[in-house]
Amino acid sequence: MSEITLAKRYAKSLFDFSKETGKLEVIVDDIKSIQEALKNRDLLVFVRSPIIPSIRKKEILDKIFDGHISDLSRKFLHLITGKGREKFLPEITQAFIDKYKALQKIETFTLTTAKALTPETLKEFEKHIKSTLNSASNIEFETKVNPNLIGGFVLEYGDKLFDSSVRHKLNIIKKTFIGSKA
């Protein structure tokens, strides 16, 4: 079974159960916390390590998340770890978040700029995108900073890419200039 299929199955089970028990919002917050914690390289290496026994991983994960996640999420971590599936935890958490976003009709845009944006500027982007797409009722931005862009921005949405960066425009000019010499 592929890791994507496995992740989707575990995520669906947790999602459906948390929805049935009326704890979906709580579990979403827990999953986001777990996902954020897994951005720590040391924790990710620990979770994915085939050398560390599952019982030890359960103990450490309990200590890390004690008081920070619900009992249901803790039990889910135990289940995943007990079945030796903890190495897929990043994929499972992402699959869960994807299911939640689909339910809530949340559209995610990745916005990369040369400098960090102010909240006001981000609101302007959101307003412009909502008016342009008409259907985008819930918008979420993942922001990134890449000083190599020099200025402007790169906006990614689904399989679409809109590159309005200075670097991109300079590359176009360069190709045009070099192409005209040939």
BELVENRA-V114166 format. One record per helix or strand of 3 or more residues. SS is the DSSP state (hx for helix, st for strand). FROM is the first residue (numbers start at 0). TO is the last residue. Records with the same first field share a line. If there is no record, write none. Layout:
# BELVENRA-V114166
SS: FROM-TO  FROM-TO
This chain:
# BELVENRA-V114166
hx: 2-19  23-36  40-47  53-64  70-81  85-103  118-132  146-148  165-180
st: 105-112  137-144  152-156  159-162
